[in-house]
């Protein structure tokens, strides 16, 4: 028996719903990357996307730096106020893809199995 239902993945991480007694638990998403796991609601995923966008904005002055893809000086806030992550620009791009891909798949599924059903 499969204990998860995968939502989205990339080379950096994965997101999925947990199953409990063959029922998919849809109220929270498990997001795993860089040996770190977050168990977030859709609202918290949206907050995380905002944190990622703010991190890009705060570090836009690094556009001309040759080390921007390798430097670990970028502080990424998370929806968990006690947790911030130090990430490279490449990791930040991968987390962005993971979060946005997850949100897209959730919205698509909500539409297809919700108002999109005839």
C-alpha positions as CSV (number, residue, x, y, z in Angstrom):
1,X,0.0,0.0,0.0
2,X,1.3,3.4,-1.0
3,X,1.6,5.8,1.9
4,X,1.9,9.0,-0.1
5,X,0.3,10.7,-3.1
6,X,2.9,12.7,-5.0
7,X,2.0,16.2,-6.1
8,X,5.2,17.5,-7.7
9,X,8.9,16.9,-7.8
10,X,12.1,18.2,-9.3
11,X,15.8,17.3,-9.0
12,X,15.9,19.2,-5.7
13,X,12.9,17.9,-3.8
14,X,9.4,16.6,-3.8
15,X,5.9,17.4,-2.5
16,X,3.2,15.0,-1.6
17,X,0.1,14.3,0.5
18,X,0.2,11.7,3.2
19,X,-2.3,8.8,3.2
20,X,-3.8,7.5,6.4
21,X,-5.9,4.3,6.3
22,X,-6.1,4.6,2.5
23,X,-7.5,8.1,2.7
24,X,-5.5,11.0,1.2
25,X,-5.0,13.8,3.8
26,X,-5.5,17.0,1.7
27,X,-5.3,19.7,4.4
28,X,-1.5,19.8,4.4
29,X,1.4,19.1,2.0
30,X,4.7,17.5,2.9
31,X,7.5,19.5,1.1
32,X,10.9,17.9,1.3
33,X,14.2,19.4,0.0
34,X,17.8,19.6,1.2
35,X,17.2,17.0,4.0
36,X,14.5,19.4,5.3
37,X,10.8,18.7,5.5
38,X,8.0,21.2,5.9
39,X,4.4,20.1,6.5
40,X,2.4,23.1,5.2
41,X,-1.2,24.1,4.4
42,X,-1.9,25.6,1.0
43,X,-2.1,29.0,2.7
44,X,1.4,28.5,4.2
45,X,2.6,27.4,0.7
46,X,1.4,30.7,-0.7
47,X,3.2,32.5,2.2
48,X,6.4,30.5,1.3
49,X,6.1,31.6,-2.3
50,X,5.9,35.2,-1.1
51,X,9.0,34.7,1.1
52,X,10.8,33.3,-2.0
53,X,9.9,36.3,-4.1
54,X,11.0,38.6,-1.3
55,X,14.4,36.8,-1.1
56,X,14.8,37.3,-4.8
57,X,14.0,41.0,-4.4
58,X,16.3,41.6,-1.5
59,X,19.2,40.0,-3.4
60,X,18.7,41.6,-6.8
61,X,21.8,43.7,-6.3
62,X,23.8,40.5,-6.7
63,X,22.9,40.3,-10.4
64,X,26.4,41.1,-11.5
65,X,28.3,38.9,-9.0
66,X,30.1,35.9,-10.4
67,X,29.6,34.0,-7.2
68,X,25.8,34.4,-7.0
69,X,25.1,30.8,-8.0
70,X,27.4,29.4,-5.3
71,X,27.2,31.9,-2.4
72,X,25.3,30.8,0.7
73,X,24.6,34.3,1.9
74,X,20.9,34.4,0.9
75,X,18.6,34.1,3.9
76,X,15.2,32.6,2.9
77,X,12.4,33.1,5.4
78,X,9.8,30.4,5.7
79,X,6.2,30.4,6.9
80,X,7.6,29.0,10.2
81,X,8.7,32.2,11.9
82,X,11.4,30.3,13.9
83,X,13.0,28.8,10.8
84,X,15.1,30.6,8.1
85,X,17.2,28.8,5.5
86,X,20.6,29.8,4.1
87,X,20.4,29.0,0.4
88,X,22.4,29.6,-2.8
89,X,20.8,31.2,-5.8
90,X,20.6,27.8,-7.5
91,X,18.8,26.4,-4.5
92,X,16.5,29.4,-4.3
93,X,15.5,28.8,-7.9
94,X,14.9,25.1,-7.2
95,X,12.8,25.8,-4.1
96,X,10.8,28.4,-6.2
97,X,10.1,25.7,-8.9
98,X,9.1,23.2,-6.2
99,X,6.7,25.5,-4.4
100,X,5.2,26.9,-7.6
101,X,4.9,23.5,-9.2
102,X,3.2,22.2,-6.1
103,X,0.7,25.1,-6.0
104,X,0.0,24.7,-9.7
105,X,-0.7,21.0,-9.4
106,X,-3.0,21.7,-6.4
107,X,-4.9,24.4,-8.3
108,X,-5.2,22.2,-11.4
109,X,-6.5,19.2,-9.3
110,X,-9.0,21.5,-7.5
111,X,-10.3,22.7,-10.8
112,X,-10.4,19.4,-12.6
113,X,-12.1,17.5,-9.7
114,X,-14.1,20.6,-8.5
115,X,-15.7,23.2,-10.7
116,X,-14.3,21.8,-13.9
117,X,-16.3,18.6,-13.6
118,X,-19.5,18.5,-15.6
